Amino acid sequence: MLICTVTLLSFYGLIAFNGQGADLELLSDSYFHSILIFSIKQALLSALISTVLAWPIARAIYYYPNLLFKRAFLSLALLCFVLPTLVLITGFVSLLGRSGIITPLLGPDWNLYGLHGILLAHVYMNLPFAIRAFHAQLQNIPASSWMLASQLKLSGWQKIFLIEWPVLRANFNLTFGFIFILCFNSFAVVLALGGGPQSTTLEVAIYQALKYDFNIGEALTLAWSQLLIAGTFFVLLYRSNSVSWLSKDTRGDYQLPCSSSWQKIRYGLLYSCTLIFMLTPLLALLPGVFAADYSRSIIGNILEALSLTLVLGIICASVAIALAYAIMLPIRQSILQGKTRKTLVLQWLANHSLIAPAMVLSVGLYILFLPLIDLDSVGMIFVVILNIMMVLPFAIQQIRARLLQYDSDYAVLSQSLKLSTRQKLSIEWHYSKSVFFSTFALVIMLAMGDVAIFSIFGSDQLKTLPWLIYQYAGSYKINEASLASAVLLLLYATLLFNLERAKQHA
């Protein structure tokens, strides 16, 4: 009920009961049409490129399991997906910006800012997600399928269409839809690499209307438009199923089809090119790190922002996991009782915050509470609340499978033994603690990287590390932005190492 209350308050603000309603005339404005078309266009292109490229790369990893650094590659893929976008953007600016490392090799007409820069950043973040999803799905192909294909002497194309595609088809659609929603709701990438009004999305336009122009009517119209489009796509995605892309990798016994030497060479080249693509923007931070100003003020600002980021992340992750466990209690009970309809309703309520993008909820609460309280002094409270809402569905997704497996294995037994609540919780904790630790690491990474919520409720007195990176980059202090990005990258790599280690012992 608490989470639903925050959402209802946000919608109350979006309806604007304070008398300033939405500017409906904006719907017929060419400016609105251009923003809407570009938002959908860049999201469709990003999703299409990411999913189409991910398939052959996932096949290369699947068909050639002895690739060098394969486990590290899959961990890097997860890091690229959860890494704060501003770290990635700083790397791309250092690499491909106006004074980038390889910019002179690209000719005088090259410009990182605009549609191609946005697509490049989105593909970098979402391609690893699609690779992990497709690779996990390919591992579900039973050994009997490859044995039968060998007996029937199927060709390579026949194996793809008769064995691989049926397994990937549903996951392909889900992955495409999920990436589309992520890119449609993208904020930091478009804000930093958009390059002007011609490359503006609804999310960035909402921010500009609210924070720069203070045009509440325009912000409401844009927010409702984004909510309707993103919400429609999410509902379609939710009705199809869910994408368990962060679940533990399938490690069952399976038999791989035979690969020729030439195929292994092709797989190795494709794998190597992808690895280089994923590493290059991160390594591009190093020259800036060495050339940065290590003055006391710069180091102090970075450490202060890092401390605030860690505190916010720990608070959000701790509360989100506690809420996720509490939310799962009635869901687990309804499943044990066989109440299917009640289970579906509870699961939808638990994940409903995915429908409304962070910027939309932020705008609703901002407009509602602006005339009531001093948002500059209590804005960080809203940052924490909204961050918890945004990461809560991911926390639920992570602990759900483990808790339901525990219920399937031990619920009846624990009930028949008449164990006390404390004994039940103790047994349940030992069964699922590794999943809770890995979920904490994942959720804290997702919470620390947010920029959209902080852009509405944040202040200049208190800055998170991602927002400090944005300010450094916006004032052309690329070396300092690289240094701050390297600190954040090191923190994320440490958390990711613990996350992957916990998964191996899960």
QUIFEN-V241501 format. One record per residue. N is the residue number from 1. PHI is phi in radians with two decimals (NA if undefined). PSI is psi as a letter, one per 30 degrees, with the letter a starting at -180 (999 if undefined). Layout:
n=(N/N)
phi=(PHI/PHI)
psi=(PSI/PSI)
This chain:
n=(1/2/3/4/5/6/7/8/9/10/11/12/13/14/15/16/17/18/19/20/21/22/23/24/25/26/27/28/29/30/31/32/33/34/35/36/37/38/39/40/41/42/43/44/45/46/47/48/49/50/51/52/53/54/55/56/57/58/59/60/61/62/63/64/65/66/67/68/69/70/71/72/73/74/75/76/77/78/79/80/81/82/83/84/85/86/87/88/89/90/91/92/93/94/95/96/97/98/99/100/101/102/103/104/105/106/107/108/109/110/111/112/113/114/115/116/117/118/119/120/121/122/123/124/125/126/127/128/129/130/131/132/133/134/135/136/137/138/139/140/141/142/143/144/145/146/147/148/149/150/151/152/153/154/155/156/157/158/159/160/161/162/163/164/165/166/167/168/169/170/171/172/173/174/175/176/177/178/179/180/181/182/183/184/185/186/187/188/189/190/191/192/193/194/195/196/197/198/199/200/201/202/203/204/205/206/207/208/209/210/211/212/213/214/215/216/217/218/219/220/221/222/223/224/225/226/227/228/229/230/231/232/233/234/235/236/237/238/239/240/241/242/243/244/245/246/247/248/249/250/251/252/253/254/255/256/257/258/259/260/261/262/263/264/265/266/267/268/269/270/271/272/273/274/275/276/277/278/279/280/281/282/283/284/285/286/287/288/289/290/291/292/293/294/295/296/297/298/299/300/301/302/303/304/305/306/307/308/309/310/311/312/313/314/315/316/317/318/319/320/321/322/323/324/325/326/327/328/329/330/331/332/333/334/335/336/337/338/339/340/341/342/343/344/345/346/347/348/349/350/351/352/353/354/355/356/357/358/359/360/361/362/363/364/365/366/367/368/369/370/371/372/373/374/375/376/377/378/379/380/381/382/383/384/385/386/387/388/389/390/391/392/393/394/395/396/397/398/399/400/401/402/403/404/405/406/407/408/409/410/411/412/413/414/415/416/417/418/419/420/421/422/423/424/425/426/427/428/429/430/431/432/433/434/435/436/437/438/439/440/441/442/443/444/445/446/447/448/449/450/451/452/453/454/455/456/457/458/459/460/461/462/463/464/465/466/467/468/469/470/471/472/473/474/475/476/477/478/479/480/481/482/483/484/485/486/487/488/489/490/491/492/493/494/495/496/497/498/499/500/501/502/503/504/505/506)
phi=(NA/-1.08/-1.16/-1.11/-1.11/-1.07/-1.12/-1.09/-1.11/-1.10/-1.18/-1.03/-1.16/-1.16/-1.27/1.09/-1.28/-1.40/1.79/-1.70/-1.41/-1.20/-1.54/-1.22/-1.13/-1.10/-1.10/-1.74/-1.45/-1.13/-1.09/-1.12/-1.08/-1.16/-1.14/-1.11/-1.11/-1.16/-1.04/-1.23/-1.08/-1.17/-1.22/-1.12/-1.13/-1.08/-1.16/-1.15/-1.10/-1.10/-1.26/-1.17/-1.25/-1.21/-1.04/-1.10/-1.21/-1.09/-1.12/-1.08/-1.20/-1.28/-1.29/-2.19/-1.20/-1.62/-1.05/-1.16/1.10/-1.08/-1.11/-1.13/-1.09/-1.16/-1.18/-1.12/-1.07/-1.17/-1.08/-1.08/-1.35/-1.60/-1.09/-0.94/-1.07/-1.24/-1.14/-1.09/-1.10/-1.07/-1.10/-1.17/-1.14/-1.13/-1.58/-2.18/-1.24/-1.07/-2.02/-1.22/-1.11/-1.90/-1.02/-1.03/-1.41/-1.72/1.63/-1.24/-1.51/-1.22/-2.55/-1.22/-1.55/2.29/-1.06/-1.19/-1.18/-1.10/-1.10/-1.07/-1.18/-1.15/-1.13/-1.04/-1.35/-1.73/-1.04/-1.05/-1.03/-1.17/-1.07/-1.10/-1.14/-1.23/-1.11/-1.10/-1.24/-1.10/-1.20/-1.49/-1.20/-1.22/-1.07/-1.10/-1.15/-1.27/-1.12/-1.17/-1.10/-1.17/-1.16/-1.47/0.96/-1.24/-1.34/-1.04/-1.18/-1.14/-1.11/-1.13/-1.42/-1.71/-2.03/-1.27/-1.07/-1.02/-1.32/-1.55/-0.98/-1.12/-1.16/-1.09/-1.12/-1.12/-1.12/-1.03/-1.13/-1.15/-1.14/-1.03/-1.10/-1.05/-1.30/-1.14/-1.61/-1.13/-2.09/-1.11/-1.07/-1.24/-1.08/-1.53/-1.96/-1.08/1.41/2.59/-1.07/-1.25/-2.21/-1.92/-1.82/-1.01/-1.07/-1.22/-1.12/-1.08/-1.06/-1.16/-1.14/-1.52/-1.60/-1.72/-1.62/0.86/-1.77/-1.16/-1.06/-1.17/-1.08/-1.13/-1.07/-1.15/-1.13/-1.12/-1.10/-1.15/-1.07/-1.14/-1.24/-1.13/-1.14/-1.11/-1.12/-1.16/-1.05/-1.10/-1.21/-1.17/-1.16/-1.26/2.86/-2.23/-1.82/-1.63/-1.31/-1.79/-1.26/-1.06/-1.04/-1.16/-2.18/-1.25/-1.34/-2.56/-1.83/-1.51/-1.20/-1.19/-2.13/-1.34/-1.09/-1.14/-1.13/-1.13/-1.13/-1.12/-1.08/-1.11/-1.15/-1.11/-1.10/-1.13/-1.10/-1.16/-1.09/-1.11/-1.05/-1.32/-1.51/-1.02/-1.09/-1.29/-1.20/-1.18/-1.28/-1.06/-1.01/-1.17/-1.10/-1.26/-1.68/-1.21/-1.45/-1.68/-1.23/-1.08/-1.18/-1.15/-1.09/-1.10/-1.11/-1.17/-1.15/-1.14/-1.16/-1.12/-1.09/-1.11/-1.09/-1.13/-1.08/-1.08/-1.11/-1.14/-1.09/-1.09/-1.16/-1.11/-1.16/-1.10/-1.19/-1.08/-1.15/-1.07/-1.14/-1.13/-1.17/-1.26/-1.04/-1.18/-1.13/-1.10/-1.14/-1.18/-1.17/-1.12/-1.51/1.29/-1.58/-1.14/-1.13/-1.09/-1.08/-1.10/-1.13/-1.12/-1.16/-1.13/-1.08/-1.16/-1.91/-1.16/-1.17/-1.24/-1.20/-1.65/-1.05/-1.01/-1.12/-1.15/-1.10/-1.10/-1.11/-1.05/-1.18/-1.10/-1.19/-1.17/-1.67/-0.99/-1.39/-1.78/-2.40/-1.49/-1.19/-1.15/-1.56/-2.07/-1.05/-1.16/-1.12/-1.20/-1.05/-1.14/-1.06/-1.23/-1.13/-1.06/-1.11/-1.25/-1.62/-1.02/-1.04/-1.19/-1.13/-1.10/-1.05/-1.29/-1.57/-1.05/-1.07/-1.17/-1.18/-1.19/-1.16/-1.10/-1.08/-1.15/-1.53/-2.23/-1.07/-1.15/-1.13/-1.14/-1.22/-1.23/-1.43/0.96/-1.29/-1.28/-1.06/-1.12/-1.17/-1.08/-1.12/-1.13/-1.15/-1.11/-1.15/-1.12/-1.30/-2.13/-1.11/-1.10/-1.20/-1.15/-1.14/-1.17/-1.14/-1.06/-1.10/-1.16/-1.16/-1.16/-1.17/-1.14/-1.25/-1.28/-1.59/-1.19/-2.21/-1.04/-1.15/-1.14/-1.13/-1.57/-1.84/-1.28/-2.38/-1.30/-1.32/-2.07/-2.18/-1.41/-1.13/-1.03/-1.23/-1.13/-1.05/-1.07/-1.19/-1.11/-1.15/-1.18/-1.74/1.10/-1.66/-1.16/-1.13/-1.17/-1.11/-1.16/-1.10/-1.11/-1.14/-1.13/-1.10/-1.17/-1.11/-1.09/-1.09/-1.16/-1.10/-1.13/-1.12/-1.15/-1.04/-1.20/-1.12/-1.18/-1.17/-1.15/-1.15/-1.16/-1.73/-1.30)
psi=(e/e/e/e/e/e/e/e/e/e/e/e/e/e/f/i/f/g/f/j/a/k/j/f/f/f/f/g/k/f/e/e/e/e/e/e/e/e/e/e/e/e/e/e/e/e/e/e/e/e/e/e/f/e/e/e/e/e/e/e/e/e/f/i/f/g/k/k/h/e/e/e/e/e/e/e/e/e/e/e/e/f/k/k/f/f/e/e/e/e/e/e/e/f/e/g/a/e/h/l/e/g/e/f/f/f/l/f/f/k/k/f/k/a/e/e/e/e/e/e/e/e/e/e/e/f/e/e/e/e/e/e/e/e/e/e/e/e/f/f/k/l/e/f/e/e/e/e/e/e/e/f/h/k/l/e/e/e/e/e/f/f/e/e/e/e/e/f/e/e/e/e/e/e/e/e/e/e/e/e/e/e/e/e/g/k/e/e/e/e/e/e/g/e/g/l/f/f/h/k/l/e/e/e/e/e/e/e/e/e/f/e/f/h/j/e/e/e/e/e/e/e/e/e/e/e/e/e/e/e/e/e/e/e/e/e/e/e/f/e/a/l/j/h/f/g/l/k/k/k/g/l/k/l/k/k/l/k/k/l/e/e/e/e/e/e/e/e/e/e/e/e/e/e/e/e/e/e/e/e/f/e/f/f/f/e/e/e/e/f/g/l/j/h/l/e/e/e/e/e/e/e/e/e/e/e/e/e/e/e/e/e/e/e/e/e/e/e/e/e/e/e/e/e/e/e/e/f/e/e/e/e/e/e/e/e/f/g/i/e/e/e/e/e/e/e/e/e/e/e/g/f/f/f/e/j/l/e/e/e/e/e/e/e/e/e/e/e/f/e/f/e/l/j/f/e/f/g/e/f/e/e/e/e/e/e/e/e/e/e/f/e/e/e/e/e/e/e/f/e/e/e/e/e/e/e/e/e/e/f/e/e/e/e/e/f/f/h/l/l/e/e/e/e/e/e/e/e/e/f/e/g/e/e/e/e/e/e/e/e/e/e/e/e/e/e/e/f/f/k/e/e/e/e/f/e/f/l/l/f/e/j/k/l/e/e/e/e/e/e/e/e/e/f/g/g/i/e/e/e/e/e/e/e/e/e/e/e/e/e/e/e/e/e/e/e/e/e/e/e/e/e/e/f/g/999)
